[in-house]
Every structure is written in structure tokens, then in C-alpha cells.
């Protein structure tokens, strides 16, 4: 690999994230057990998230709005103000959650910083991602921070052009095959996939990757064998 820039996804690649969403979702579903079984509430919430993605994007604030919308829908508008307030409290608690780095993250960044331009390329709510980055203590390792509303081919084209490199000089490291790996491979870049133990439903793909620029690893420290 003739790589000049190594980009890292943030959520569930550098620090824990999805497990906190699932914890918040579980609390939400428990609130409405008198109306529907928890698994049905979860399905209704996912449907709201899918419908709202183009309007709200990603992140906990979008999740809070989808929870409130779901609560109104499944109760036929009878949800109490105190329950809505409880949902908002769940969201605020989520936003204030400490950032927990995954094992080996800082060791990898320290090893790569002298030899590559490092980039954090993530999607989500701008304020929330900036907050998590600041709390993580990792900001000084990165040459550039890119917080995207989406991670599709066009978004990575824009980033690669901004970095003034060829696609073959760009490596993306992340936990999502759908968002972190496939778009970059489509452009002729390189991708290293690090699985996380939980995957959000909307990030799951039913395809295997067979590409000369793709490398799967088990943990983040394994990327050092390729760089």
C-alpha cells in the first residue's frame, strides 16, 4: 500500500458508542410495555429512525426525536408529558456519558502519527462528535477532522480531494463495512475492517468483501502489521 493518509472512524472504532444507544433504547422500550411488547416497540422505533434519517441525520439528538415520535404514535397521542420528559432525560444522560477508548487505540495512533497524516472521518451530529473527540484526548493525533452527514462515495471523494491525494493513497479504518469500507474501495482506496461486538441494524450488510485493497483484522492493534 502506497498510503499517505490513514483515516479512522470514531464511534465503535476509537471509542464505545453503540452499546450506549442500545442501553437507551432498552430503557425506552421498557417505558411502553403496557402498550406493546418490547421487541415491537424496538421495531417501531427503528422504523421511525429509517424514516427520519434524511431529515435528522445521525446521532443521539436525532435518536431522541425518533423516540418521541414513536412514543406519540404507539400511544395514539396519549403519551404523558412526564414520559416525554423521561425520554429527554435518557437522551441527555447519553450525551453526557464518559468517552471510553477501545483497547490499543492510543498506542496505534502514537505509532502511526510520525509516518502518516492521520484523519478522523466520522458521521453524526457535529456538536456531539466534537464533544466526544475533546473528551477522548485524541485530538492532537489528527491532521484533519471530518464530521460527515453521510458516508457515501461522494462524501469520500470530497474528503480525498480536500486532502490533495489520490484515492490509492487513502486508507480508511473502521467497524462498518457499509459506511467505512465499501465506499472507499469503490473509489480505489484501501480499507481495514475492525469488527465491533454490536452493529446497528442500519449498518448491517449481507455481503462479503472480496477486494485486493481490503483487509479484515480482529482488533485495532492488528493494523500495524500492514502499516
N, C-alpha and C positions, 0 to 999 in steps of 0.2 A: 504494500500500500504506500503510495506517494502522498501521504496525508500531511496537510499543513494545519488544518483546523480540526479539533476534536470537540464535538458538541455533546452536551449531556442534557437529557430530560431531567426534570426536577422531581415531581411527585412520583413516589414509589421507585425512583431510581437513585436519587440522592437522599431522600428522607421519606418516612412513612406518611401515607396520606389516605389511601382507600379504606383502610381499616377504621378510620375515624368517621368517614362517610357512612360506612355500614353500621357503626355503633349508633350514629344519629338516626339513621333510617330505622333501626330496630326500635328505638325509643318512640319514634313517630308511629310506627305500626301498632305498638302496644297501646297507644292512646285511643285507638279506634276499634279495639277488639269487640266492643259492644255492637258495632255496625257490621264488620266483616272480619273473616279470618285474617291473620297477619300476612299470610302469603298473598292473599288477594289485595290487601292494602298496598303491599310492596309492588305488585303488578300494576296497580292503578297509578302509583307514584312514578314508576318507570315510564308509563305511557305519557304522563304529564311532562316528564323530562325530555322525552323524544320530541313532543310537540313544541316545546319551548326553546329548544336549542338555538334555532335561528334568531329568536328574539332576545334571549337572555345570555346565551353562550354557556360557559362552564364556570364552575366554582361554587362555593358554599352559598353565596347570596342568591345565585340562580336556583340552587337546590332549595333554599328557604322558600322562595316564591312558588316553586313547584309543589312543595309540601303544603303550603297554604291553599293553593288552588285545588289540590287533591282533597284536602280536608273539607272544603266547601262542597265539592262535587259529591263525595261519597256520603255526606250527611244531608244532602239535598238542601244545603244552605242553613242547616240548623246548628252548625258548629258554634260553640260558645266563644265569646271574646277571650275568656281566660285560657281556653285551649289554644287559640291563635297566639296568645302571649307566650304560652309554654313552647310552642314551635319556634317562635322568635328567640326565646332563651336558649333552646337547643342550638340554634344557628350561631348565636353569639358565643356560646361556650366553645363551639367548634372553631370559630375564628380565633379564639384566644388560646387554643391548645398549643403547648410547647412543641417546638420542632425537634424531631428525633432523627438524627442522622443514621443511615444504614451502615452496617459494619464495613470498614475498609474504605469508605468514601474519601475521607480527607487524605489518607495515605496515597490513594491513586492520584488525586489532584496535585499533591506535592510532587509526586514522581513525574507527572506529565507537564506541569507548568513550565519548566525550563526548556522544553523541547518543542512545544506546540502552542499555538494560540487556542486557548480554551474558551468555549462559549457555553452559556446555559440557554437552552432553547426549549421553552415550555409553553403550554397553553393554559388559559384560565383567566380568572379575574385579576386585573392589573394590581390593585391595591393589596389583595390577598397574597399574590405571588411575591410582590416586593417585600411584604411583611415577613413572609417565611424565609426569604433569602437573607434578609437582615438578621433575623433570629438565628439562622443556621450558622452564621460566622464564616460562610464560604465566599462571600462576595469578592474578596481580594484575589481569589484564584482566577477570576474570569476576565478575559479581554473584552467581552461583549455579552450583554444580557438581552435576550429576545423573548418577549412575552407575547405570544400569538393568540388571536381569537380562534384560530383553527390551525391544524397541521395537515395541510394537503400539499400536493405538488407545487402549486403556485406560491404557497407560503414559504416553502424551502427555496424555490427559485429566487424569490425576493431576498431571502437571508444570504444565500450564496453570492448573489450579485453585490450585496452590501459589503460582504467580506472580501470581495475582489479576488476570488479564487475560482478555479474550475470545479465542476461537480466531483470529479475524481480525486480532488484534494480535500474533500469534506467527509468526515466520519461522524455518524450520529450514534449515540449510545443511549438506549432506553428500554423500558419494560413493556412497551406496547408495540406489537408487530404492526398493527393497523396505523398508528399515528407516527411512530418514531422510525420505523424500518422501511415499510413498503414505499412511502413517497420518496424517500432518499434513494432507494435502489432504482426506482423508476427514472430518476434523473442521472444515474450513472455514478452516484456516490456510494459510500460504504456504510454498513450498518452492523452494529453489535447488539444483540438482544440479551437482556438480563431479566429473566422472569421474576415476577413478584408473586407472593403466595395467594394474592387476591387480585382478580381482574374485574373491573367494572363491566357490566353487561354490554354497554355500547362500545367497548374497546375490544371485545372478543371477535376473533376471525376463525373461520373454519377452513383455513388453507395452510399448507406447509410451504416453507420458503426454500426454493432451490435456486440459488443465485451465487455466482462466483465472488461477489462482494459482501456476502452475508456470513456472519459468524455468530453462532449461539454460544453463550457461556452460562455458568451456573451462578456466579457471583461477580461483583464489580472488580475485585482484585484480579480476576482472570483476564481482564482486558490487557493487562500489562504484558502478557505473552505475545501479543500482536503489535505492540507499540514500543 
